[in-house]
Amino acid sequence: MKRILGIGVVALSVAFMAGSSFAAVDAAALYKAKCSPCHGAEGVGTAMAPAHRGNKFIKDSTPAQITAVIRNGREGAAKHYKQFPIGMPAQKSLSDEQVAALVAYLKTLAAK
C-alpha cells in the first residue's frame, strides 16, 4: 500500500511540473511589456515605431518571416520603415513559445 501511495505522489508531482512548464504564454501581456513601449498600446504605433494594427507586412508575411524580424531585428540598412528614428532591435531573450505567441497576437492586431 505504501508503495502504491508513493508511486501516486511521484506521478502527481511529475504531472504538475510538466503541466506548469507548458503553461500558455499571455501574448497580450508580453506584447505590452516588450512591444508597446515603441509600437504603442494596442499596436496603434508611435513616433518611434510603426503600428502593428492593420500592418500590411504582418498581414502578408508568414509566421516564419515575422519570427525572423523578431529574432534578428531590422536595423541599419535592413530597416524597413525609414521614417522612424530607430530600427527594430533583435529580441534574442524570448523563448520560442513566447515568439510564437507574439506572432499569433501580431496577426490578430494586423487583421484589425
N, C-alpha and C positions, 0 to 999 in steps of 0.2 A: 504494500500500500504506500509506504514511504517513497519507494522508487517511482511509482506512477505519479505521485504528487510532485516529486522533484522534476520529473520529465515535463509535467504540465507547466510548472513555474518557468522552466527554461524555455519551453515553446512559446509561452505568452510573452516572455521578455524579448525573445528574438522577433516575434511578430510586431511588438510595439516599436522596437528600434527600427525595423525595416519600414514600417508604416510612417514613422516620423521622418525618415531620410528621403521619402518620396512625396513629401508634402508639396502641394501645389504652390507655385510662385504667385504672389499677389502682384500681377503685372501693373495694375494701376498705381499701387504704392511704389513699385520700383521705378516706374516712369516719373512719378512725382519727385522721387529722390534723385534720380540720375539724369533725367532728360528735361524736365520742366524748368530748371534754372535758366537754360538757354532757349528752349523751344516753347516755353510758356505753359501755363496751366491749361489743361485740355488740348494741348497741341496747337494753339492758335498762333504761335510764332511770336517773336520779339525783335527788337533791333539787333540782337546778337545772332539769331538763327531763324531759319525758315519755319513756317507752320508745317505740322505733320497732318493736320486736319485738311482733307482734300488734296493732299500732296500727290502729284502725278507720278513722281518717281516711285513712291511707295506703292501706289495703286498698281503700276505696271510692272514692277520688279518681282522676281521670285524671292521666296524666303532666303535662299542661299545668297542672293545679291545683297539683300538688306543686312543679313548677318555679316557679310564681308565688310560692309561700311561700319557697322557697329564695332566689330573686332579690330579693323585696321584703321578706321578713321578716314578722313579726307582733308588733308592739309596741304599747303603749298600749291604746287601745280595740279594736284589731284582734287583740289577744292572745287566742288560742283556749283555752289552758289556764290559767285564772285562779289556780289553786292554786300555780303555780310563780313564783318571785320575779322572773324576768326573762322577756321575750318572746324570740322568735326574731329575731336580728339579720339584716339583709339581707346576702346573700353576693354582692356585685357583682363581686368579683375572679375568680370562677370562669368558665372558658370554657364555651361551650355544650356541648362534648363532655364536660367534667367534670360539669356539671349533669345531663346525660342519663345518664351512668354512675351518678351518685349516685341518681337517681330509680329506675333499674332495681335498684340494690342495696337501696334502701329498700323496694321492693316485695317483694324476697325476704325481708327481715327481717320485714316486716308479715305475711307468709304463715306465719311460724313460730309 
